[in-house]
Each structure stands twice: as structure tokens, then as C-alpha cells.
Amino acid sequence: MKLLILGATGATGLEVVTQAIERGHTVTAFVRNPEPLKTFGDRITVIRGNVLDSAELAGVLIGQEAVLSAFGPRLPISRDDADLLQRFAFALTHGMQQAGVRRVVIESTAFLFKDAVFPPAHLFGRLLFPGVVRDASEMENTFQKSGLDWTLVRPPQLTNKPRTGKYRVLEGHLPPFGFNISRADVADFMIKGGENHASIHKIIGLAK
């Protein structure tokens, strides 16, 4: 598949790029700073640009089959980035509509699972990261109303452990006692989600 990767220079994004190449996909990364991707050489196409600009996104989206997004704010979140995910969602949905690309898999956060008890993800999020909860919620709403073929992936705490391929997947809920998962396993699910249609219009909870 021809995949456009957003957030490709972040920890999860680098995993998505690496694994997508391993699975034989044609990868394009649209990033602000190409430097961290130089190690991939000519195995990927790197285009420099602004992911908050729908016109730029529409241009790079032409000819792509799916978008995988690990885009998110850098921590600690600055005041200027308080609504970053909302602005990103607006730009991407409009860019995809202009380019005629429908499939998108987006990394979100388990903080939005209001029914999670072990762990109480939503409570933790509201207490410790209320801005993230608010911004991510608005981002998800934008994709859900877009008419696109979206999948929202909500992982809990992310680790740098290796890919196992043995993680739990639960539609609409965080798996019980789902305290963490490796970025590599999140990338594994995102790529597989982009390859098939099983999770379209679904919110997916992941955990090891």
C-alpha cells in the first residue's frame, strides 16, 4: 500500500515507518523536520511541510491509499499547543477530502475511555492532563464527523519495549488492567488496521 505517515519523527511514528517498510509498503513521511528520518535513506519518501495546513496536506495526499497518524504535541505541552490536536484534525480531514483519500488510522489516548476502572484512565487524565483530554476529545469528534473511514486507536501508557505482536485489542473499551503497551505494538496494530477494513469507524483500546 501507499501509506502517508504523520508524526513520523516521534517515538511511535518511527516505529510505524520502520514496520511499514518491513511489511513492504511504499512509505511517505510528511514532517516539519526531516533530520531524524535520514537513516532510512531512499527506502522512504520524505516531504517537508506543515501538517496544520490542509492545502499542503492535500497536495501530499494525492495518490496515497491510507494515512497513519502518530502526530501529537511534545511534552510538556506549551500554551500555543493547547488546541494542537483539534487544528491538526481539521487540517487533515479537509486535506483528505480534497485529495479523495478516505482511510485514516489515528493514535489518540486511553484517557478518553470514561468507563475504564482498572486503571481509571479517564479519571487520571482529567486530574493530571485535563488539556490533553479536552484537545484529544475534540480531535476525535472532528474525525468522527468527517465522513472518512477512520479508526481511533487509544493506547494507555507507552513504553519503548520491543514489538511482541501479543497485545490485547478491545473495541470501545480499554482492556482490563491495561496499564501500558509498547509503541512498537501500537505501530503494529496501526499498520494492520490500515491494511484492512475491519476497524473502520471503530474506537480501539490496546494493552499488553
C-alpha positions in Angstrom: 0.0 0.0 0.0 1.0 3.6 -0.4 1.0 5.0 3.1 1.3 8.6 4.3 2.8 8.7 7.8 2.2 11.7 10.0 4.1 12.3 13.3 6.8 10.1 11.7 9.7 11.6 13.7 8.2 10.8 17.1 8.9 7.6 19.0 5.7 5.9 17.8 6.0 7.3 14.4 9.5 6.0 13.8 8.1 2.5 14.7 5.3 2.9 12.2 7.8 3.9 9.5 10.1 1.0 10.3 7.5 -1.6 10.4 5.7 -0.3 7.3 8.9 -0.7 5.3 9.4 -4.2 6.7 5.9 -5.1 5.5 6.7 -3.9 2.0 4.6 -0.7 1.9 5.5 2.4 0.0 6.0 5.0 2.7 5.9 8.8 2.5 6.6 10.8 5.6 5.3 14.4 5.8 7.2 16.2 8.5 8.4 19.5 9.8 12.0 18.3 10.4 13.3 15.5 8.1 16.6 15.1 10.1 15.5 12.1 12.2 14.5 10.2 9.1 17.8 10.3 7.3 18.8 6.9 8.5 16.0 5.4 6.3 17.8 6.7 3.1 15.9 6.1 -0.1 13.6 3.5 1.5 11.1 6.2 2.1 10.0 9.5 0.6 10.3 12.4 3.0 8.4 15.6 2.3 8.9 18.7 4.4 5.8 20.7 5.3 3.2 21.9 7.7 0.7 19.2 9.0 -1.6 22.0 10.1 -2.0 23.3 6.5 -4.9 21.5 4.7 -3.7 22.6 1.3 -0.2 21.3 1.8 -1.7 18.0 3.2 -4.0 17.7 0.2 -1.0 18.0 -2.2 1.0 15.3 -0.5 -2.1 13.0 -0.1 -2.7 12.7 -3.8 -2.0 9.1 -4.8 -1.9 7.8 -1.2 -4.1 4.9 -0.1 -4.2 5.4 3.7 -2.9 7.8 6.4 -1.4 6.6 9.6 -1.0 9.3 12.2 1.1 9.2 15.3 1.0 13.0 15.5 0.8 14.7 18.8 2.1 17.6 21.0 5.5 17.5 22.6 5.6 17.3 26.4 5.3 19.4 28.3 2.6 21.0 26.2 3.1 24.7 25.6 0.2 27.2 25.7 0.4 27.6 22.0 -0.2 23.9 21.5 -3.3 23.7 23.8 -5.5 23.0 20.8 -2.9 21.4 18.5 -4.8 18.2 18.0 -8.0 20.0 17.1 -6.2 22.1 14.5 -4.4 19.0 13.2 -7.7 17.1 12.8 -9.3 20.0 11.0 -6.4 20.3 8.5 -6.1 16.5 7.9 -9.8 15.8 7.4 -10.1 18.7 5.0 -6.9 17.7 3.2 -8.1 14.1 2.8 -11.5 15.3 1.5 -9.8 17.5 -1.1 -7.4 14.7 -2.2 -10.1 12.0 -2.2 -8.3 9.7 0.3 -10.6 8.1 2.8 -8.7 5.7 5.1 -7.0 7.1 8.2 -5.8 5.4 11.4 -5.1 7.9 14.3 -3.3 7.4 17.6 -5.3 9.0 20.4 -5.2 8.3 24.1 -6.8 5.9 26.6 -7.6 8.9 28.8 -10.9 9.2 26.8 -12.2 5.8 28.0 -14.7 7.0 30.6 -15.8 3.5 31.7 -12.2 2.3 32.4 -11.9 1.2 36.1 -8.7 -0.8 36.3 -6.9 1.5 35.6 -9.2 4.6 35.9 -7.8 6.1 32.8 -10.3 8.9 32.3 -10.0 10.0 36.0 -6.2 10.1 35.7 -6.5 12.1 32.5 -8.9 14.6 34.0 -6.8 15.1 37.1 -3.3 15.1 35.6 -3.7 16.1 31.9 -7.1 17.9 31.5 -5.8 19.8 28.5 -4.9 16.7 26.7 -8.2 15.1 27.4 -10.1 18.1 26.1 -7.9 18.5 23.0 -7.9 14.8 22.1 -11.7 14.6 22.6 -12.2 17.5 20.1 -9.8 15.8 17.7 -11.7 12.6 17.8 -15.0 14.4 17.3 -13.7 16.0 14.2 -12.7 12.7 12.6 -16.0 11.0 13.6 -17.9 13.7 11.9 -15.7 13.8 8.8 -17.3 11.1 6.7 -13.9 9.5 6.3 -13.0 5.8 7.0 -11.4 6.5 10.4 -10.1 4.3 13.2 -9.2 5.8 16.5 -6.6 3.9 18.5 -6.4 4.6 22.2 -3.4 3.2 23.9 -2.5 3.6 27.6 1.0 4.5 28.9 3.5 3.9 26.1 6.8 2.1 26.6 9.9 1.5 24.4 9.8 -2.2 24.8 10.1 -4.4 21.6 7.2 -5.4 19.4 5.6 -8.6 20.6 2.5 -8.9 18.4 0.8 -10.4 21.5 -1.3 -7.5 22.8 -5.0 -7.2 23.6 -7.4 -5.4 21.4 -10.9 -4.4 22.6 -13.4 -2.4 20.6 -14.8 0.6 22.5 -13.1 -0.2 25.8 -9.6 -0.3 27.4 -8.7 -3.9 28.1 -8.9 -4.7 31.8 -5.7 -3.9 33.7 -4.4 -2.3 30.6 -1.8 -0.1 32.2 0.7 0.0 29.3 1.7 -1.2 25.8 4.9 -0.7 23.7 5.0 1.8 21.0 6.1 -1.0 18.7 2.9 -2.9 19.3 0.8 0.2 18.8 2.6 0.7 15.4 1.9 -3.0 14.6 -1.8 -2.5 15.1 -2.0 0.8 13.3 -0.3 -0.7 10.2 -2.5 -3.8 10.2 -5.6 -1.5 10.7 -4.6 0.5 7.7 -4.2 -2.7 5.6 -7.8 -3.9 6.2 -11.3 -2.6 6.8 -12.1 -4.5 10.0 -11.8 -1.5 12.3 -13.3 1.3 10.2 -15.5 3.6 12.3 -14.3 1.9 15.5 -12.6 3.1 18.6 -10.0 0.6 19.7 -8.4 0.0 23.1 -5.0 -1.6 23.2 -2.9 -3.0 26.1 -0.2 -5.6 26.5 
